[in-house]
Amino acid sequence: MNDLDIVRDLRSQVRQTEERDLREARRRLLVSMTRVPRTRKLPRTVFRVAATGALALAIAAGVTVVQNLGTDGPGTGPASPPAWVPVANAETLAKRATAAAAGTTDVYPRADQWIYVKRESFSSPKVMDTSDVPSTGGGKTESRHVEEVWIRGDGKERARRKEGSKTVTRIHGGEDSRRRFDPDYLRSLPLEPSALRQRLQKDMEDVTPLRGERAVFSQVSFILQEGAPPARLRAALYTVISQLDGVGVEQKVRDVVGREGVGLYMDADVGRREVIIDPKSYDLLGGRLIYLGGAEKSSPFARLTPGEVVSSIAQVAYGIVDHAGDIS
């Protein structure tokens, strides 16, 4: 982690000092040095109390700022720049997330505990498969739905509950046990970005026809959305994305529930895959698939207008629970 990059990023947002600024500052300094008759001398004890109070306020304010930037206090780790500083590229966002996660410990569930994830998703009615989608009546298909998912700590079992249902459906091994995102798998992943990228590429070889950087972007997106990785691993995954060719940044992207974040995307064929990140907490907000155009007339995508959202997903809650069906 090169702290100078963060300093340069901050410095680039500030107007540089000019000669006229220095002249004006020098004039004010000389004026302030002119002796002015004092009408009343404050007791020394009062001055000491005031100075001590000001120092206490300064320390308190400093601790608050550091805590808001994701560290436990002064000296515990590097602080990331505030969210109002624009994200110039994917690398900048990854570095800020890494700085914010520094000094923390990634917490994973025990083998008998579960990761709980609640998601809200949208699929365009123009392209969606309506065979397994709830209907609102009168043949109208619902394009948005909420789903809760539980993933056992050892990866041997998953569970799911659809919106409006009280039934938790157990899934032994999952729908696609080859493409792993369970806590036991996430715990085994290295935090060093180069080693993490190599591991993801190897793990994807027999899982998807995608190859190279598209395969890595696909797997990172999948892990972020399905597995809810903790802060340090999440930052390492952002770093892997930032090092891929063709990755871009889109400012002020909104997820399906309206939260605003920064989008990291990669274009492929007729679509753009995008992950949406909160620029303050660096949590994953969700992801989107955008139609870019160029689909064949026989494709369902041809029914869409370029720039239209094909699907979108928002991660609205996650945590560690003791049993499938628990939400806290």
Rosetta blueprint (number, residue, H / E / L):
1 M L
2 N L
3 D H
4 L H
5 D H
6 I H
7 V H
8 R H
9 D H
10 L H
11 R H
12 S L
13 Q L
14 V L
15 R L
16 Q L
17 T L
18 E L
19 E H
20 R H
21 D H
22 L H
23 R H
24 E H
25 A H
26 R H
27 R H
28 R H
29 L H
30 L H
31 V H
32 S H
33 M L
34 T L
35 R L
36 V L
37 P L
38 R L
39 T L
40 R L
41 K L
42 L L
43 P L
44 R H
45 T H
46 V H
47 F H
48 R H
49 V H
50 A H
51 A H
52 T H
53 G H
54 A H
55 L H
56 A H
57 L H
58 A H
59 I H
60 A H
61 A H
62 G H
63 V H
64 T H
65 V H
66 V H
67 Q H
68 N H
69 L L
70 G L
71 T L
72 D L
73 G L
74 P L
75 G L
76 T L
77 G L
78 P L
79 A L
80 S L
81 P L
82 P L
83 A L
84 W L
85 V L
86 P L
87 V L
88 A L
89 N L
90 A H
91 E H
92 T H
93 L H
94 A H
95 K H
96 R H
97 A H
98 T H
99 A H
100 A H
101 A H
102 A L
103 G L
104 T L
105 T L
106 D L
107 V L
108 Y L
109 P L
110 R L
111 A L
112 D L
113 Q L
114 W E
115 I E
116 Y E
117 V E
118 K E
119 R E
120 E E
121 S E
122 F E
123 S E
124 S L
125 P L
126 K L
127 V L
128 M L
129 D L
130 T H
131 S H
132 D H
133 V L
134 P L
135 S E
136 T E
137 G E
138 G L
139 G L
140 K E
141 T E
142 E L
143 S L
144 R E
145 H E
146 V E
147 E E
148 E E
149 V E
150 W E
151 I E
152 R E
153 G L
154 D L
155 G L
156 K L
157 E E
158 R E
159 A E
160 R E
161 R E
162 K E
163 E L
164 G L
165 S L
166 K L
167 T L
168 V L
169 T E
170 R E
171 I E
172 H E
173 G L
174 G L
175 E L
176 D L
177 S L
178 R L
179 R L
180 R L
181 F L
182 D L
183 P H
184 D H
185 Y H
186 L H
187 R H
188 S H
189 L L
190 P L
191 L L
192 E L
193 P H
194 S H
195 A H
196 L H
197 R H
198 Q H
199 R H
200 L H
201 Q H
202 K H
203 D H
204 M H
205 E L
206 D L
207 V L
208 T L
209 P L
210 L L
211 R L
212 G H
213 E H
214 R H
215 A H
216 V H
217 F H
218 S H
219 Q H
220 V H
221 S H
222 F H
223 I H
224 L H
225 Q H
226 E H
227 G H
228 A L
229 P L
230 P L
231 A H
232 R H
233 L H
234 R H
235 A H
236 A H
237 L H
238 Y H
239 T H
240 V H
241 I H
242 S H
243 Q L
244 L L
245 D L
246 G L
247 V E
248 G E
249 V E
250 E E
251 Q E
252 K E
253 V E
254 R E
255 D L
256 V L
257 V L
258 G L
259 R L
260 E E
261 G E
262 V E
263 G E
264 L E
265 Y E
266 M E
267 D E
268 A E
269 D L
270 V L
271 G E
272 R E
273 R E
274 E E
275 V E
276 I E
277 I E
278 D L
279 P L
280 K L
281 S L
282 Y L
283 D L
284 L E
285 L E
286 G E
287 G E
288 R E
289 L E
290 I E
291 Y E
292 L L
293 G L
294 G L
295 A L
296 E L
297 K L
298 S L
299 S L
300 P H
301 F H
302 A H
303 R H
304 L L
305 T L
306 P L
307 G L
308 E L
309 V E
310 V E
311 S E
312 S E
313 I E
314 A E
315 Q E
316 V E
317 A E
318 Y E
319 G E
320 I E
321 V E
322 D L
323 H L
324 A L
325 G L
326 D L
327 I L
328 S L
